[in-house]
Amino acid sequence: MNHDAVRSAYGPRALEYRTAVGSIEHTHPADRELVAAWAAGLKGPVVDAGCGPGHWTRFLAEHGARVEGLDVVSEFVALAAELSPGFPFRVGSLEDLGVEDSSLGGIFAWYSMIHLEPAELPAVLAEFARCLRPGGALLTGFFEGPEVERFPHAMMPAYYWPVDELVSKVTAAGFEVLETHRRADTGRRPHAAVAARRLGRT
Ligand SMILES: C[S@@+](CC[C@H](N)C(=O)[O-])C[C@H]1O[C@@H](n2cnc3c(N)ncnc32)[C@H](O)[C@@H]1O
């Protein structure tokens, strides 16, 4: 992943992102319900990977998760720390979460893998598998589409993924997929989410 491209797309617009879509009030009630239920079942530390302004990080913490927010864009990390004082945020990447093997109970990747080139996704999922303990949980949200297709997202190019194709990538990385969700709201791009657990002996 070209981190400089992500930084130059999001960095100068971090506050704009927060104002337009990046607060918990902007999120869908069904997503809040899903994420709250997911948080309740976590065992061990959690990383919000690609946390943006940190609203989900805070939400996860408020729902019992021991969570750290991580983003490759330093402006987001600074903004998140300002908006949620006392909550931990740091600069880091999806490709290198900077934690020990099998040390995490959960990884939350909400619309943060959407900018990856399809060929880059397996390496990120392999990194998630490395970091999660067996049984550890992954929850990811993304734009759903009938095929893997690039489109001009407002911040930088992104990809639609069919749920089945994302499921097969997640499965190939050593996960068991537990749940999938889809939603199509008028005037919005179709949304999907996949919840999975890291395979292996617990
Ligand atoms: C569409 S925003 C989603 C932000 C937040 N998760 C949310 O739901 O509002 C995508 C986020 O992923 C981050 N991101 C994209 N590629 C990344 C990478 N390779 N490593 C870490 N963060 C990345 C961006 O900086 C941005 O904060």
The ligand as a Tripos MOL2 file, in Angstrom:
@<TRIPOS>MOLECULE
LIG
   27    29     1     0     0
SMALL
NO_CHARGES

@<TRIPOS>ATOM
      1 C1        -12.8430    5.5120    5.0760 C.3       1 LIG1
      2 S1        -11.7490    5.8690    6.4000 S.3       1 LIG1
      3 C2        -12.4860    4.9270    7.7480 C.3       1 LIG1
      4 C3        -12.1050    5.5120    9.0890 C.3       1 LIG1
      5 C4        -12.8750    4.8940   10.2640 C.3       1 LIG1
      6 N1        -12.5280    3.4980   10.4500 N.3       1 LIG1
      7 C5        -14.3670    5.0690   10.0580 C.2       1 LIG1
      8 O1        -15.0950    4.0560   10.0690 O.co2     1 LIG1
      9 O2        -14.7960    6.2130    9.8890 O.co2     1 LIG1
     10 C6        -10.3220    4.8790    6.0220 C.3       1 LIG1
     11 C7         -9.2640    4.9740    7.0970 C.3       1 LIG1
     12 O3         -8.2780    3.9730    6.8930 O.3       1 LIG1
     13 C8         -7.0110    4.5620    7.0490 C.3       1 LIG1
     14 N2         -6.0780    3.7580    6.2530 N.ar      1 LIG1
     15 C9         -6.1310    3.5010    4.9300 C.ar      1 LIG1
     16 N3         -5.1310    2.6930    4.5590 N.ar      1 LIG1
     17 C10        -4.4190    2.4320    5.6930 C.ar      1 LIG1
     18 C11        -3.2610    1.6470    5.9660 C.ar      1 LIG1
     19 N4         -2.6310    0.9790    5.0050 N.pl3     1 LIG1
     20 N5         -2.8280    1.5680    7.2430 N.ar      1 LIG1
     21 C12        -3.4850    2.2490    8.2400 C.ar      1 LIG1
     22 N6         -4.5660    3.0180    8.0380 N.ar      1 LIG1
     23 C13        -5.0370    3.1040    6.7700 C.ar      1 LIG1
     24 C14        -7.2010    5.9770    6.5550 C.3       1 LIG1
     25 O4         -6.2080    6.8430    7.0200 O.3       1 LIG1
     26 C15        -8.5600    6.2960    7.1270 C.3       1 LIG1
     27 O5         -8.4830    6.7300    8.4610 O.3       1 LIG1
@<TRIPOS>BOND
     1     1     2 1
     2     2     3 1
     3     2    10 1
     4     3     4 1
     5     4     5 1
     6     5     6 1
     7     5     7 1
     8     7     8 2
     9     7     9 1
    10    10    11 1
    11    11    12 1
    12    11    26 1
    13    12    13 1
    14    13    14 1
    15    13    24 1
    16    14    15 ar
    17    14    23 ar
    18    15    16 ar
    19    16    17 ar
    20    17    18 ar
    21    17    23 ar
    22    18    19 1
    23    18    20 ar
    24    20    21 ar
    25    21    22 ar
    26    22    23 ar
    27    24    25 1
    28    24    26 1
    29    26    27 1
@<TRIPOS>SUBSTRUCTURE
     1 LIG1         1 GROUP 0 **** ****
